[in-house]
Each structure stands twice: as C-alpha cells, then as structure tokens.
Amino acid sequence: MYVSEWENGKRTISDRYAEILRRLLGVTDAELKGSTDVVAMPVADGYDELLSRIDSASSVSESMVKAFNDQTELLRTMDRQLGASGLVDQMTGHLARLEDALNFAVLPGARRPVALALAGASTLAAWQAIDTGAVERAWRHYELAKRAARDAEAPMYLAHAMAEQAYVLCEAGRPALGVELVRDAQRTLGRGGSPRLRAWLYAAEAEMCAHVPGMADDCRRALDASMASIPPGSEDRDPDMLSIFLNGAHLTRWRGNVLALLGDDDAVTSLYDALAVADPTFVRAQAGLHADLAHAHLARAEYDDANTHLRQARLLASRTGSVRQRRRVEMLSARL
C-alpha cells in the first residue's frame, strides 16, 4: 500500500523509509524522491564565514588526506565483497566532504592532494553507479573525476576516468564512441603512466572493440598489447594507481570475457583458467566470470554447462545487488 501511495504521489517518503530504500535500491535521495532541484550551498554569512571555510580547507593536513584515501579504500573493499547498492549514503557523504575541501582550497599545494583523492573516490562512485543501473549519476561522477584529475595534474587518473567512462557509452549502446574515448585516454596518457595502467587501457579498448561489428582484428591487437604490457607476478595493485586491480590472472579472465564476446572457442579455456585462481573476495567479479562462462558455453551450444554457470552468476549477482550483472544474466537466460 505504501509503495502504491508513494508512486502515485499520495504519500511522501519519510526519512525512515528513505534510508531503507536508498540502501536497498542503491539510489541517492534525489533519485529516490524524483527531485530535480539542485542543492544549494549554505549562504555564507559575509566574508568571515567564507574566510573560515578557506582557512579550514588550507589546513587540511597529510593525515587528513590519508584519512580520505583510507575511507575510499574501505568503501572499495566493501563494494567488491558486498556490492554497491548498500553504500550509496556513505559514498555520497564521502564525495561531498572531498568536494567541500577542494572547493575552498586556494593554493595548488593544498588543492592537488585533495583533488587526487577526489579523482580516485569519484571513479569508484561512478563504477558503483554503473553497477546499480544509475547511468546518469555514473556519467556525472566521471566528469567530476576528470575535473579533479586535471586539477591534480594527474594524467594517469585522468586517463583512467576517461576509459571507464567509455563503459557508460557501451552500456547505452554506443560502443564505437566508447572505443574512441578509450583511445583518447591512451593519447592523454602518452608514453607516461605505469605498465599496469597501459595494460588496463588496452584491455578496455579490446572490450569496447568486441562490441563493435567489424572490429574483431582491432580487438585482438589490443588484447595482444595488453598481455604484452602487464607486469609479471601476482601483485595486482599499482602503487601509483590504486584504482587498478590487474595482474596476469585478472587479465586472463578479462581476455576470456572479450573472446566470449567475439564467439571465440579459446574463451572457455581462458575463463576456466581464470576461475581456478579467482580471488574469492572479488564477489561481483566472480559473478561476471560465471556469466562469461555461460556466454562462452552458449556460443558452443553447450546448454547444460551454460545453465550451471548462469545459476551461479545469478546467485552472486543477487548477493551483491548488482543490477548490471543481473541484467546480463537475464539476457543470457533468454538464449537457453
């Protein structure tokens, strides 16, 4: 009854129910209540209030920036294990605090570390928004991440935000435009950046190309470039780019995903190799891996195997509340 009255405008959503629904649906308060109003900044009470904010921002210490980054890392860990839908309030508040610190920081020495922290947090928030199906919010977060990366003079963070933003275009049915955006990200990075990031960018390019008819050769060339760029060893974090999780095992799984999109028989071998070494803490990634295996088996008309992996993918996607993975599972289920 309440849901019906909320939808028909006969009853407003109370703060109590709004908090529950935000966590359940992975939406912001404005998205939940259908508000298009822009939240205004508090009106400063003359110059004293403005200067007070500027002084507070300029005194943000290294320990405070570390606290911001530690909070981002905690949210990242919770996201990959529990899913994004229950983190919308925490993520919204975290970004608001970072933006506030940046908005009132005056000199570059104070702005750059906060801007860098904001760039990393915004790309995480954007990927979470993609996962919950809030694509417009994702787009806005990526725009924020790019502005912050430029303010921080951090081309690695800028390239990463640009390339991840291509996934919004791909999800919206414009993969060819996504290819161009990833390639522009590669040009932005130039010859700089870490080998791990370059491998990630090539893999993202390959995935975009796999969605575009007639770009199979470009896709394979990008895959080869990615495999050639990835550093050896099991380490998956880049000390200069903490947003990136990528090593040979992760890239094997990504390669299998791309080959499955191409309908290549080698996809199954790559995906089972990746499944054997998959990190169990990456719950949403495991959901994607089982969906990839279902896709690969469907391409080979191996319907029993496909159904087995679809059941597992559905279970894990439901566990993390991933709208994106659930949508994919339903699309693959329709082919059985």
PyMOL commands that set and color helices and strands:
alter all, ss='L'
color gray80, all
select helices_A, chain A and resi 2-7+15-25+29-33+46-58+62-82+85-103+108-131+135-151+155-171+175-189+195-210+216-229+248-262+266-276+283-299+303-320+323-333
alter helices_A, ss='H'
color red, helices_A
select strands_A, chain A and resi 237-238+241-245
alter strands_A, ss='S'
color yellow, strands_A
deselect
rebuild
show_as cartoon
